[in-house]
Amino acid sequence: MILNLNGDINRYYVQTLCMIFFPGATFGKDEVPSETVPQVNVDVYKDVGGSDTAYVSIKLNNKLYEATATVSYDEDVIIANPASIAVGRALLACGKEIFNQTPPWGILTGIRPAKIANTLIHKGNGILKSKRILRDKYHLNPQKAALAVSVATSENKILKKLPKNNCSIYISIPFCPSRCSYCSFVSYTSAKLLSLINEYVDVLISEFNDTVEIIRKLNLEVSTVYIGGGTPTTLNCEQLEKLLLAISSSIDTEKLAEFTLEAGRPDTITEEKMALAYKYGVTRVSVNPQTLNDDILKSIGRRHTTEDFYKAYNIAQNSGIRDINVDLIAGLPGDDFKNFSDSMDKVIELMPSNITVHSFCVKKSADVLRSNSDIYSLSSNDAVKSVSYSQLKTKLAGYKPYYMYRQKNTIGNLENVGFSLDGHESLYNVFMMEEVQTIFAVGAGAVTKLVDRNADFYAESRIERIFNPKYPYEYLRNYSEDKERVRRMREEKIFEFFSYKENQ
């Protein structure tokens, strides 16, 4: 895609707007104009009367589509700046003319739509008015506006009880037994990389212990621990127990509000591993089939069957662990509404305390793009119907949506939603998604997020991030060759941030 900008507007923001209608689009400097390569021109200028106007034109297949939008500086309850809203509305008008479709999330491009809804509510608009603003100002369809406000309401009930001196810990296990064709995570499956796990666990524990010491010096209390991946249960029993023992030796796990272990792949779940998890205080596990159709499982690179999922689920259920989450993905390659609704019905029959429904999303590095370059579809009717069905079906079964996020290049411009039975919401998911709490992260690819909770409203909090090396071999090299320097630099950044807080 060729994108030309003129005026005071963020390029990345405009790119994300373009990707609503052109998922998978690239914006390289070497793009050559042609009939099939969209050419987008955006002009933004300020009006004398106190407003911003955006002119957008899109040239595609030798046709020119144009639209103009003006937003006043005093337009009621606009959260973003007027120029951004004007560009969004003009680009939306062009896209609707080209494709004869209105994106379900209108001009919202961020990953946290519930945060927008929470901000509207915080500004005193109330539930009904907030829905109306999302619908009329940001052009969400009524169902998505209602969903955003519903999730925001659920989150607020949890966040009101959150003490300011609490934090969480994320522990990264970036290994999997096999790589899914759609995978976008930094996870490793080859025999050579899997051979790193023993050393990785040792270094991980060392970083974890250093982190706990920092938390103690800051007089913070750990409320949740989340072991994610990858697939943490790729670890064998000895490796898993070593990690869990280290965690429970440094933290009183009985005082944690939540302790999650992503079991993920059913083919990595055994009675021994779930018994270890229960022994060391794990309160929540994820058992994620993604679909209950064996043909689709095989086509996406999963090495388990539907029968394996049921066995794994029963093992988790009988382990004594309090909460079980089950993931499904709507819009998988080769899937359709009939298959997805069948999977959804079967999962709800089990009544896990948590169900998470993801919309299919492919990143550029995913294997599936090599075999199916037309994987993105704007309409994706089956995926749209599947997501709608999941939200209706869970509601009828007594579940409520409690957290949500969105991604670029998602089929149908859809969303990912977590549903739970009352009182069984994943606290970590809410804290992480709404950025209300400092989360210390350890391991390869982990990102520590420092949050200043002294702000009057959490959505206005100051946030800083500390990135660990992305790949396991880089992570191991960093911590083996220069551990003290790496540890000291990380500690200095953290204490500098919290010193800033104390001085405000």
C-alpha positions as CSV (number, residue, x, y, z in Angstrom):
1,M,0.0,0.0,0.0
2,I,1.2,3.5,-0.8
3,L,0.4,6.0,1.9
4,N,1.0,9.8,1.6
5,L,0.3,12.1,4.5
6,N,0.2,15.9,4.7
7,G,-0.5,17.6,8.0
8,D,-0.1,16.9,11.7
9,I,-1.2,13.3,12.0
10,N,0.5,10.2,13.3
11,R,1.6,7.8,10.4
12,Y,1.2,4.7,12.5
13,Y,-2.3,5.6,13.5
14,V,-3.3,6.1,9.8
15,Q,-1.7,2.8,8.9
16,T,-3.9,1.0,11.5
17,L,-6.9,2.7,10.1
18,C,-6.0,1.5,6.6
19,M,-5.6,-2.0,7.9
20,I,-9.2,-2.1,9.0
21,F,-10.1,-2.3,5.3
22,F,-6.9,-3.8,4.0
23,P,-5.8,-6.4,6.5
24,G,-2.3,-7.6,5.9
25,A,-1.3,-4.5,4.1
26,T,2.4,-3.4,4.1
27,F,3.7,0.1,3.9
28,G,7.2,-0.3,2.5
29,K,9.0,2.5,0.7
30,D,9.5,0.3,-2.3
31,E,5.8,-0.2,-3.1
32,V,5.2,0.4,-6.9
33,P,2.0,2.0,-8.0
34,S,-0.4,-0.3,-9.9
35,E,-4.1,-0.9,-10.3
36,T,-4.2,-3.4,-7.5
37,V,-2.0,-1.5,-5.0
38,P,-4.1,0.9,-3.0
39,Q,-2.9,4.5,-3.0
40,V,-4.1,6.4,0.0
41,N,-3.7,10.2,0.4
42,V,-4.5,12.0,3.7
43,D,-4.5,15.7,4.1
44,V,-5.2,17.3,7.5
45,Y,-5.6,21.0,8.1
46,K,-6.9,23.3,10.8
47,D,-9.9,25.5,10.2
48,V,-10.1,29.1,11.4
49,G,-13.3,28.3,13.3
50,G,-11.7,25.9,15.7
51,S,-11.9,22.5,14.0
52,D,-9.8,20.0,12.1
53,T,-10.7,18.8,8.6
54,A,-9.4,15.7,6.9
55,Y,-9.5,14.9,3.2
56,V,-8.9,11.3,2.3
57,S,-8.7,9.7,-1.2
58,I,-8.1,6.1,-2.1
59,K,-7.2,5.0,-5.6
60,L,-7.8,1.4,-6.3
61,N,-8.5,-0.5,-9.6
62,N,-8.3,2.8,-11.5
63,K,-11.1,4.3,-9.4
64,L,-10.9,7.2,-7.1
65,Y,-12.8,7.3,-3.8
66,E,-12.9,10.6,-1.8
67,A,-14.3,11.8,1.5
68,T,-13.9,14.8,3.8
69,A,-14.7,15.0,7.6
70,T,-14.5,18.0,10.0
71,V,-14.4,17.7,13.8
72,S,-14.8,20.7,16.0
73,Y,-12.5,21.2,19.0
74,D,-15.4,21.3,21.3
75,E,-17.3,18.3,19.9
76,D,-18.8,16.6,22.9
77,V,-17.0,13.7,24.7
78,I,-14.4,13.1,22.0
79,I,-11.4,11.4,23.7
80,A,-8.9,11.3,20.9
81,N,-7.7,14.6,19.2
82,P,-10.1,16.0,16.6
83,A,-7.6,15.5,13.7
84,S,-7.5,11.7,14.5
85,I,-11.3,11.5,14.6
86,A,-11.6,13.4,11.3
87,V,-9.1,11.2,9.5
88,G,-10.9,8.1,10.9
89,R,-14.3,9.3,9.7
90,A,-13.1,10.3,6.2
91,L,-11.2,7.0,5.8
92,L,-14.2,5.1,7.0
93,A,-16.4,6.8,4.5
94,C,-14.0,5.8,1.6
95,G,-13.7,2.2,2.8
96,K,-17.5,1.8,3.1
97,E,-17.9,3.1,-0.5
98,I,-15.2,0.7,-1.8
99,F,-16.3,-2.5,0.0
100,N,-20.0,-1.7,0.8
101,Q,-19.3,-2.7,4.4
102,T,-19.1,-0.9,7.8
103,P,-16.4,-2.3,10.1
104,P,-18.0,-3.5,13.4
105,W,-15.6,-1.5,15.5
106,G,-15.9,1.7,13.4
107,I,-12.8,3.9,13.7
108,L,-11.5,2.3,16.9
109,T,-8.0,0.9,16.2
110,G,-6.5,0.3,19.6
111,I,-6.2,-3.1,21.3
112,R,-8.2,-1.9,24.4
113,P,-11.7,-0.8,23.5
114,A,-13.0,-1.4,27.0
115,K,-10.4,1.2,28.2
116,I,-12.2,3.8,25.9
117,A,-15.5,2.8,27.4
118,N,-14.1,3.1,30.9
119,T,-12.8,6.5,30.2
120,L,-16.2,7.6,28.9
121,I,-17.9,6.3,32.0
122,H,-15.3,7.9,34.2
123,K,-16.1,11.3,32.6
124,G,-19.6,11.0,33.9
125,N,-21.5,9.8,30.8
126,G,-23.1,6.8,32.3
127,I,-23.7,3.4,30.7
128,L,-26.4,4.4,28.1
129,K,-24.7,7.6,27.0
130,S,-21.3,5.9,26.7
131,K,-22.9,3.3,24.4
132,R,-24.4,6.1,22.3
133,I,-21.1,7.9,22.1
134,L,-19.3,4.8,20.9
135,R,-22.0,4.2,18.3
136,D,-22.4,7.8,17.1
137,K,-18.9,9.3,17.5
138,Y,-16.7,6.3,16.9
139,H,-19.2,4.4,14.6
140,L,-19.2,1.1,16.4
141,N,-22.2,-1.1,15.6
142,P,-24.6,-1.3,18.6
143,Q,-23.5,-4.8,19.5
144,K,-19.8,-3.9,19.8
145,A,-20.7,-0.7,21.7
146,A,-22.7,-2.7,24.2
147,L,-19.9,-5.3,24.5
148,A,-17.3,-2.7,25.2
149,V,-19.4,-1.1,27.9
150,S,-20.3,-4.5,29.4
151,V,-16.7,-5.5,29.7
152,A,-15.8,-2.1,31.2
153,T,-18.5,-2.5,33.8
154,S,-17.3,-6.0,34.7
155,E,-13.7,-4.7,35.0
156,N,-14.7,-1.8,37.2
157,K,-16.1,-4.2,39.8
158,I,-12.8,-5.9,40.0
159,L,-10.6,-2.8,39.8
160,K,-12.4,-1.0,42.7
161,K,-11.1,-3.7,45.1
162,L,-7.5,-3.5,43.9
163,P,-5.1,-2.1,46.5
164,K,-2.5,0.4,45.2
165,N,0.5,-1.5,46.6
166,N,-0.2,-4.7,44.6
167,C,1.7,-6.1,41.6
168,S,1.8,-9.2,39.5
169,I,4.5,-11.4,38.1
170,Y,4.5,-12.9,34.6
171,I,6.8,-15.9,33.9
172,S,7.6,-16.7,30.2
173,I,8.0,-20.3,29.0
174,P,8.5,-19.7,25.2
175,F,8.5,-23.4,24.1
176,C,5.9,-25.5,22.4
177,P,5.7,-29.2,21.4
178,S,4.9,-28.1,17.8
179,R,4.3,-24.8,16.0
180,C,0.8,-23.9,15.0
181,S,0.5,-22.6,11.4
182,Y,-1.0,-19.3,12.6
183,C,1.3,-18.7,15.5
184,S,2.5,-15.2,16.1
185,F,4.2,-15.8,19.5
186,V,7.9,-16.2,20.1
187,S,7.8,-19.9,20.8
188,Y,10.3,-22.6,20.0
189,T,9.8,-26.2,18.9
190,S,13.0,-27.6,17.4
191,A,14.9,-30.3,19.2
192,K,18.0,-28.0,19.4
193,L,16.0,-25.2,21.1
194,L,14.0,-27.5,23.3
195,S,17.4,-28.8,24.6
196,L,17.8,-25.4,26.2
197,I,15.0,-25.8,28.6
198,N,17.1,-27.1,31.5
199,E,19.4,-24.2,31.4
200,Y,16.5,-21.8,30.7
201,V,14.7,-22.9,33.8
202,D,17.8,-22.3,36.0
203,V,18.3,-18.8,34.6
204,L,14.6,-18.0,34.8
205,I,14.5,-19.0,38.5
206,S,17.5,-16.8,39.1
207,E,15.8,-13.8,37.4
208,F,12.6,-14.6,39.3
209,N,14.3,-14.5,42.7
210,D,16.0,-11.2,41.8
211,T,12.6,-9.8,40.9
212,V,11.0,-10.9,44.1
213,E,13.8,-9.2,46.0
214,I,13.1,-6.0,44.2
215,I,9.3,-6.3,45.0
216,R,10.2,-6.7,48.6
217,K,12.4,-3.6,48.6
218,L,9.5,-1.7,47.1
219,N,7.1,-2.9,49.8
220,L,4.7,-4.3,47.2
221,E,2.5,-7.3,47.5
222,V,2.1,-9.9,44.8
223,S,-1.5,-10.5,44.0
224,T,-1.3,-12.8,40.9
225,V,1.3,-15.0,39.2
226,Y,0.9,-16.0,35.6
227,I,3.0,-18.7,33.9
228,G,2.5,-18.3,30.2
229,G,4.1,-19.2,26.9
230,G,4.4,-20.8,24.5
231,T,3.2,-23.8,26.4
232,P,4.5,-24.0,30.0
233,T,3.5,-27.7,30.3
234,T,6.1,-28.4,27.6
235,L,8.3,-28.7,30.6
236,N,8.7,-32.2,31.9
237,C,7.6,-33.0,35.5
238,E,11.1,-32.5,36.9
239,Q,11.5,-29.1,35.2
240,L,8.0,-28.0,36.2
241,E,8.4,-29.0,39.8
242,K,11.7,-27.1,40.0
243,L,10.0,-23.9,38.8
244,L,6.9,-24.3,40.9
245,L,9.0,-25.0,44.0
246,A,11.1,-21.9,43.4
247,I,8.0,-19.8,43.1
248,S,6.4,-21.2,46.3
249,S,9.7,-20.9,48.2
250,S,9.8,-17.1,47.4
251,I,6.1,-16.2,47.5
252,D,3.4,-17.4,49.9
253,T,1.2,-18.8,47.1
254,E,-1.7,-19.3,49.6
255,K,-2.0,-15.5,49.8
256,L,-2.2,-15.0,46.0
257,A,-5.6,-14.0,44.6
258,E,-4.7,-16.1,41.5
259,F,-2.0,-18.4,40.3
260,T,-2.3,-19.4,36.6
261,L,-0.5,-22.1,34.6
262,E,-1.2,-22.1,30.9
263,A,-1.3,-25.8,30.1
264,G,-2.4,-24.9,26.6
265,R,-1.8,-27.9,24.6
266,P,-3.8,-31.0,25.6
267,D,-1.0,-33.2,24.5
268,T,1.3,-31.8,27.2
269,I,-1.1,-32.4,30.1
270,T,-0.6,-35.3,32.4
271,E,-2.0,-36.3,35.8
272,E,1.5,-35.9,37.3
273,K,1.8,-32.3,36.0
274,M,-1.6,-31.3,37.2
275,A,-0.9,-32.9,40.6
276,L,2.2,-30.8,40.9
277,A,0.4,-27.7,39.9
278,Y,-2.2,-28.3,42.6
279,K,0.4,-29.1,45.2
280,Y,2.2,-25.8,44.6
281,G,-0.9,-23.6,44.8
282,V,-1.9,-23.1,41.1
283,T,-5.6,-22.0,41.1
284,R,-6.2,-21.6,37.3
285,V,-5.1,-23.6,34.2
286,S,-5.9,-23.2,30.5
287,V,-6.7,-26.2,28.4
288,N,-6.9,-25.0,24.9
289,P,-8.1,-27.1,22.0
290,Q,-8.8,-24.1,19.7
291,T,-11.3,-26.3,17.8
292,L,-13.0,-29.7,18.4
293,N,-12.6,-30.7,14.8
294,D,-9.8,-33.2,14.2
295,D,-9.3,-32.3,10.5
296,I,-8.8,-28.6,11.3
297,L,-6.6,-29.5,14.2
298,K,-4.3,-31.4,11.9
299,S,-4.3,-28.7,9.2
300,I,-3.2,-26.0,11.7
301,G,-0.3,-28.1,13.1
302,R,-1.7,-29.2,16.4
303,R,-0.5,-32.7,17.4
304,H,-3.6,-33.5,19.5
305,T,-7.1,-34.8,18.8
306,T,-10.5,-33.9,20.2
307,E,-10.3,-37.0,22.3
308,D,-7.0,-35.8,23.7
309,F,-8.7,-32.6,24.7
310,Y,-11.4,-34.4,26.6
311,K,-8.8,-36.5,28.5
312,A,-6.8,-33.5,29.4
313,Y,-9.8,-31.5,30.5
314,N,-10.9,-34.4,32.8
315,I,-7.4,-34.6,34.3
316,A,-7.4,-30.8,35.0
317,Q,-11.0,-31.0,36.4
318,N,-10.1,-33.9,38.7
319,S,-6.9,-32.3,39.9
320,G,-8.6,-30.0,42.4
321,I,-7.5,-26.8,40.6
322,R,-10.2,-24.2,41.1
323,D,-10.6,-22.7,37.6
324,I,-10.2,-24.1,34.1
325,N,-10.1,-21.9,31.0
326,V,-10.8,-23.3,27.5
327,D,-9.8,-21.3,24.4
328,L,-11.5,-21.5,21.0
329,I,-10.6,-19.6,17.8
330,A,-13.2,-18.4,15.4
331,G,-12.3,-18.2,11.7
332,L,-9.5,-20.7,11.5
333,P,-8.5,-21.7,8.0
334,G,-10.9,-24.4,6.8
335,D,-13.3,-23.8,9.6
336,D,-16.9,-22.6,9.1
337,F,-19.8,-21.6,11.3
338,K,-21.2,-25.1,11.6
339,N,-17.9,-26.5,12.9
340,F,-17.3,-23.6,15.2
341,S,-20.8,-23.6,16.7
342,D,-20.4,-27.4,17.3
343,S,-17.2,-26.8,19.1
344,M,-18.7,-24.0,21.1
345,D,-21.7,-26.1,22.1
346,K,-19.4,-29.0,23.3
347,V,-17.3,-26.7,25.4
348,I,-20.3,-25.1,27.1
349,E,-21.6,-28.6,27.9
350,L,-18.4,-29.0,30.1
351,M,-19.1,-25.6,31.9
352,P,-15.5,-24.5,32.5
353,S,-15.3,-21.5,34.7
354,N,-13.6,-19.5,31.9
355,I,-14.1,-19.6,28.1
356,T,-11.9,-17.4,25.8
357,V,-13.0,-16.9,22.2
358,H,-10.2,-15.5,19.9
359,S,-10.7,-14.3,16.4
360,F,-8.3,-15.7,13.9
361,C,-5.3,-13.4,13.5
362,V,-2.2,-14.0,11.4
363,K,1.1,-12.2,11.8
364,K,3.6,-11.9,9.0
365,S,5.9,-14.6,10.3
366,A,3.1,-17.2,10.4
367,D,3.6,-20.4,8.4
368,V,0.0,-20.3,7.0
369,L,0.8,-17.2,4.9
370,R,3.2,-19.2,2.8
371,S,0.5,-21.6,1.7
372,N,-2.4,-19.2,1.7
373,S,-1.6,-15.6,0.8
374,D,-5.4,-14.9,0.6
375,I,-5.9,-15.8,4.2
376,Y,-7.3,-12.3,5.1
377,S,-10.9,-11.6,4.3
378,L,-12.7,-8.4,5.1
379,S,-16.2,-9.9,5.3
380,S,-15.4,-13.3,6.8
381,N,-19.1,-14.1,7.3
382,D,-18.4,-17.4,9.0
383,A,-16.1,-15.8,11.5
384,V,-18.5,-12.9,12.2
385,K,-21.4,-15.4,12.7
386,S,-19.2,-17.5,14.9
387,V,-18.2,-14.6,17.2
388,S,-21.8,-13.5,17.5
389,Y,-22.9,-17.0,18.3
390,S,-20.2,-17.4,21.0
391,Q,-21.4,-14.2,22.7
392,L,-25.0,-15.2,22.6
393,K,-24.4,-18.8,23.7
394,T,-22.2,-17.8,26.6
395,K,-24.7,-15.3,27.8
396,L,-27.5,-17.9,27.7
397,A,-25.3,-20.3,29.7
398,G,-24.6,-17.8,32.5
399,Y,-21.2,-16.4,31.4
400,K,-20.3,-12.7,31.3
401,P,-17.7,-11.0,29.2
402,Y,-15.0,-9.7,31.6
403,Y,-12.0,-8.8,29.4
404,M,-11.3,-8.1,25.8
405,Y,-8.6,-7.1,23.4
406,R,-8.2,-6.6,19.6
407,Q,-5.3,-7.1,17.2
408,K,-4.3,-5.9,13.8
409,N,-5.0,-8.1,10.8
410,T,-7.8,-10.0,12.5
411,I,-10.4,-11.7,10.3
412,G,-13.4,-9.5,9.9
413,N,-11.9,-6.8,12.2
414,L,-13.2,-8.8,15.1
415,E,-12.2,-9.1,18.8
416,N,-11.0,-11.6,21.4
417,V,-13.2,-11.9,24.5
418,G,-12.9,-13.7,27.8
419,F,-16.1,-15.0,29.4
420,S,-16.4,-16.3,33.0
421,L,-18.9,-17.5,35.5
422,D,-19.6,-15.0,38.3
423,G,-16.6,-14.8,40.7
424,H,-14.3,-16.7,38.4
425,E,-12.8,-13.9,36.3
426,S,-9.1,-14.1,35.6
427,L,-7.7,-11.1,37.6
428,Y,-4.4,-11.1,35.8
429,N,-6.0,-10.8,32.4
430,V,-7.9,-7.7,33.6
431,F,-4.8,-6.1,35.3
432,M,-2.7,-6.7,32.2
433,M,-5.2,-5.6,29.6
434,E,-6.3,-2.4,31.4
435,E,-2.8,-1.5,32.5
436,V,-3.8,-0.8,36.1
437,Q,-1.0,-2.5,37.9
438,T,2.7,-3.0,37.7
439,I,3.5,-6.4,36.2
440,F,7.0,-7.7,36.6
441,A,7.9,-10.1,33.8
442,V,10.7,-12.6,33.7
443,G,12.0,-14.9,30.9
444,A,12.7,-14.5,27.2
445,G,10.4,-12.1,25.4
446,A,8.9,-10.9,28.6
447,V,8.0,-7.3,29.0
448,T,7.9,-5.7,32.5
449,K,5.2,-3.0,32.7
450,L,5.7,-0.3,35.4
451,V,2.4,1.5,36.2
452,D,2.2,4.7,38.2
453,R,-1.1,4.3,40.1
454,N,-1.0,7.8,41.7
455,A,-3.0,9.1,38.8
456,D,-6.7,10.1,39.6
457,F,-7.9,7.7,36.9
458,Y,-6.0,4.5,35.9
459,A,-6.3,5.2,32.1
460,E,-4.2,8.3,32.6
461,S,-1.4,6.5,34.5
462,R,2.2,6.9,33.5
463,I,3.6,3.6,32.1
464,E,7.1,2.5,31.3
465,R,8.2,-0.8,29.8
466,I,11.4,-2.9,30.2
467,F,12.0,-5.5,27.5
468,N,13.9,-8.7,28.0
469,P,15.8,-10.3,25.1
470,K,13.3,-11.8,22.7
471,Y,14.9,-15.1,21.9
472,P,15.8,-17.9,24.5
473,Y,19.4,-18.1,23.3
474,E,19.8,-14.3,23.5
475,Y,18.2,-14.3,27.0
476,L,20.6,-17.1,28.2
477,R,23.6,-15.4,26.7
478,N,22.7,-12.1,28.4
479,Y,22.3,-13.6,31.8
480,S,25.2,-16.0,31.6
481,E,27.8,-13.7,30.2
482,D,26.9,-10.5,32.0
483,K,24.3,-11.3,34.6
484,E,25.3,-8.7,37.2
485,R,25.3,-5.8,34.7
486,V,21.9,-6.9,33.3
487,R,20.5,-7.3,36.7
488,R,21.8,-4.0,37.9
489,M,20.5,-2.1,34.9
490,R,17.0,-3.6,35.2
491,E,16.9,-2.8,39.0
492,E,18.1,0.8,38.4
493,K,15.3,1.4,35.9
494,I,12.7,0.0,38.2
495,F,13.8,2.0,41.3
496,E,14.2,5.1,39.2
497,F,10.5,4.8,38.1
498,F,9.2,4.2,41.6
499,S,11.4,7.1,42.9
500,Y,9.7,9.3,40.4
501,K,6.4,8.2,41.8
502,E,7.4,9.0,45.3
503,N,8.5,12.5,44.4
504,Q,5.2,13.4,42.7
